[in-house]
Amino acid sequence: MSDIDQEGRSEDPAGPFANLRDELEGLVTEAVDPSMSDLELRPTEDLVLAMNSQDALVPAAVRQVSDVIARAVDAIAARMRQGGRLVYLGAGTSGRIGVLDASECPPTFDIDPGLIIGVIAGGDVALRDSVESAEDDPSAGAADVARLDLGAHDILIGIAASGRTPYVVGALEEAVARGALTIALSCNAGSRIGALADIPIEVVVGPEFIAGSTRLKAGTAEKLVLNTLSTLTMVRLGKTFGNVMIDLRVSNDKLRARAERTLMSVTGRDAHDVGKALDEAGGSAKVAALMLLAGGTRADAERVLTAHEGSLRAALSDADAG
């Protein structure tokens, strides 16, 4: 076949996507596991066990990069203490997982919704409906970062299982130019986004159960890492007391019951006392805890907590010393 079309233009006989095919060929997340070649012929219970065995590989892969994740937690907490925002950004499954983690932080840790932000390629409509073409536009990623006006105190976590998504690449480049802390989360070693970022987190989980379906092991790995980053950052910012969510604010019946149970456990006081303190504290379990354990008014408790960057343990140590 001739490589000249009817209008005289040269054509690549390999097709317009040859380079991209070659790029994907080198990614472990796109690899085909030959042990799964008879998948549809197996009994369903065998498939369940096989998929579960694959899923079980993910925590070990996350553990392999625990030192990098710890470095990221400390760096994020340092920026957020200075008023910085944490932004998750990705396309498709990666974007949805980022938005999920961001949306769960305000009710869990009583933080302003604008403090941890999830951004997905294609906008909020992409949370429900596939807008897969949005991931191919690096300028859209850069524009989304610019729209947030990221600065030196902010953090951008670019998430892409492949490590090469153009939308995420563009966003990271813009964030770097703005002086933000940049973290890249991918599931391929030596990723393009990892090379751009201050802190590359590369969780290599191997080929997927269904080749290329990175909503599986790669998606699970991303969720585990984001759980760790957000949760431990909040621990470092004083949002917990021991392993309980002390910094929660009552906004529905379940959270009221949880707050009362937490306060009864932490303070040793009965339901009547903790209920009264919780009302006086405006629904803040942390403020109520300090009032119950150290005495004083809501204003006193809020002032002491502010002086100790929100840490209940530090506030109580100060009260004991006094």
N, C-alpha and C positions, 0 to 999 in steps of 0.2 A: 504493500500500500504506500502511496506517495505521502511524503511529509509536507507537501504543499497543497493547501486547500484551493477551492475554486476561485478565490479572490487573490491567490498568489501569496498568501501569508504562510510563514513557516509554522508547522505544528510539531509539538513534542510527541513522538510516537508513544512515549510512556504515559501520556495524558497529563493534564494540568495539576494533578494532585500527587505526582510522583515523589516530590520532596517530602510532602506530609506523610505519605505512606511509609517512606524510609524512616522518617522520624518516629512514627508510631511503632514501627518494627523493632526499634531499640528499647522500647519501654516495657518493663516487666509487668506493669498493670494491663498491658495489651496482649501479653503472651497467652498462648493456648497450652493448658496443662494436658499432656497426652494421657494421663491416667483417668481423665474424665471423658474420653472419646466415645464411650458407650452409654452415656448418661441416661438417655431416654429409654434404654432397654432394661434398666435396673428396677427392682421393686421399690416402691415408694419409701418404705422404712429404711432401706439401704441409702436412698438419696438423702433422707433426713440426717442419718448418721454421718454420711460423707460431708454434707454441708456443715454440720456441727463441728466436725473435725477440722474443717478449713477455718471456721470462725474462731476456734480455740487457738489458732496460731497468732491471732492479732495482738492479744495482751503481751505476749513475749516480744513481738516486734516493737511495740511501744516501749517496753522496758529497756530495749537496746539503746534508746535515745533519751533515757531518763535524765542524764546529765544536761543535755541540751534543753529539755523541757524545763528543768529547774532554773537554768540560766534565764530562760525566757520569762518565767514567773517573776523572778526578782527584778528583771528589767522593766516588765510591765508595771509592777507595783510601784517602783521608783518613779516612773513617769506619772502614774495616776495620783500619787501623793502630791504631785505638783499641779494637779488639776487637769491632767491629760485624759483624753478619751481613748477607749479601746474599740477599734473597728475591725470586724470580720468582713472579708470580701471574697466572693467566689462566684462561679457559674454553675448552673444545674444543681446536682446533688450537693456539691461542696458549698454552694451558696445557701441552699436550704438548711444545711446543717449549721452553718454559721448564724443564720437568722434565728434558728431555733434556740441555740445557746444564748444568744444575745437577749432574746425575748423572755427567757426564763430567769435571768439574773435580777431584774428589778423586784419581783415579788419574793424571791428567795432571800435576797440580801438587803432589801430596802434601799435600793439605790435609784437615782434619777434615771429614767429611761434613756436620756441622752448621753449617759456615761459609757454604756456599752452598746454598740450599734452594729446591726447586721445589714450588709448590702449585697444584693444579688443581681447579676447581669440580667438586663431586661426589666428590672423594676419589680415591684411587688406582685404583678400579675404572674411572674415566673415562679412564684411560690406554689401555684396550683396548676398552671398550664405551661407546657414546655415552650421555652423561647430559646432553643438551642443555638440559633444563629448568633445570639447576642454575645456568645463567648469568643467569637472570632474578631471582635473589634477592640484593639488596644486603646484607641482614643476614647471609647466609652468608659473604660476603666479609669483612665486619667481624668476624664470629666467628672466622674462620680467622686473621686478623691478631691478634686478642686472644689466641687459643690459643697463638700463638708468643711472646706477650708482647713485641712489638716496642717498642724504646725509642729514645732519642736518638742512639745510635751505630749503629743499624741502618738498612738501606736496603730499600725496597720498590720493585720495578719492576712496575708494573701493565701487562699486555700485552693489547691488544684491537685487532684490525685495524680494527674499526669506530670505535673510540674512544668507544663509548657503552655497553658491556656493563655492566649493573647490578651484577653480582657484583664486577667490578673497581672500579666507582665506589665501592661500599660499602667495599671493602678500602682504597682510597686515602684515603677520608674518615677511616677509623679510624686509619690510619697517620699522617695529618697531625695528628690530635688527640693522638697519642702522641709527636709530635716527631721521628718518623723522617724521614730523607731520602726524598723520593718522586720517582720517575721514571715517566713514562708513555710507553709505546711504542705508537704507532698508525700507521695508514696513511691517515688523513684529516686535513687541515689544520683548525685551529680546533676540535679534538676536546674533548669533555666531560672526558675523563680528563686531557687536556693542561692544561686550565684548572685542574684540582685540584692538579697536581703541581708540585714545585719545578723540575723539568727535564722539559719535554715534548719527546720525540723523535718527530717526525711525518714518516714516510717515505711520500710520496705516489707510489704506483706505478701509479695509474690503474685503469681497469676491468680485470676479470679475463678471462682467456681464455674461461672459462665464467662467465657473469655471476654474481657473488655468491659464487663458490667461493674463499673467502679462504685456503684451504690452498695456493693456487698462488702468485702473485706476492707477495701480502701475507705468506704464510707464509715464503717465501724471504727476504723483506726482514727479517722478525723474526729468522730464524735468523742472517742476516749481522750484524745489529746485536748480538744476544746474543753471538755468537762474538767480536765486537770488544770488547764491554764486559768479558766475563770474561777474555779472553786478555790484553788490555792492562792490566787491573787487576792481573793476576798478574805481568805484566812490572814494573809500578810497585812491586809488593810483593816484588821480588827473586826471583821464582820461575824466572827464566831467566838464562842467561849467553850474551850475544849472542842468537842465534836458536835456541838449543838448549834442550830441557827438562831443565835441570840438576837441578831440584828434583823428581826422581821417585824413588820408592821401589820396590824390587824386590818383586813379589808373584807373578810367574809367570815361565815360561821366556822368553817374548818380552820382558818388561820387563828381565830379567837381561841378555839379549843386547843390548838397546837401551842399557842403562846402561853396559855394558862398551864398546860402540862409542863412546858419547858421551865417556866418560872417556879412551879412547885418543886421540880427536880433540882434546879440550881440553888434555890434559896431555902428549901425545906419548909416553906410557909404553906398554909392551907389555901383552899380555893377562894375563900372570902377575901383574904388578905391580898392575894395576887390579882384577883379581879378588880379590887379597889385601886391597887397601884397601877394596873394597866389602864384603867379609865383616867386616872390622874396624869399618866404619862402620855396621854393622847394616842394610845394604841401601840406605843413603841415598847417592845419587850426588853430591849437593852436598857432604856431609861428606867423602866419599872424595876428591873433587876438591881440597878445601882441604888435606887431609892430604898428598896427593901433591905439590901445588904449593908448599906452605908448610912442610911437615913438621909434626911434633907428633902427639899422640894424638887419638883421637875426642873425648875430653872437651875438649881444647884447641880443636879445630875447632868444636865445638858452641858453646863459650863465645864465641869470636870472631864467629861468625855471628850469634849472639843479640845481641851488642853492636852489630852493623851491620844490625839488622832483617832478617836473612836474606839480605843481598846478598853474593853470592860476589865480585863485582867490588870492592866496597868493602872486604871482608875481605882480599882479596889486595893491594889498594893499601896498606892498613894494615900488612900483613906486609912489603911491599917497603920502606915508609918506615922500618919498625923495623929 
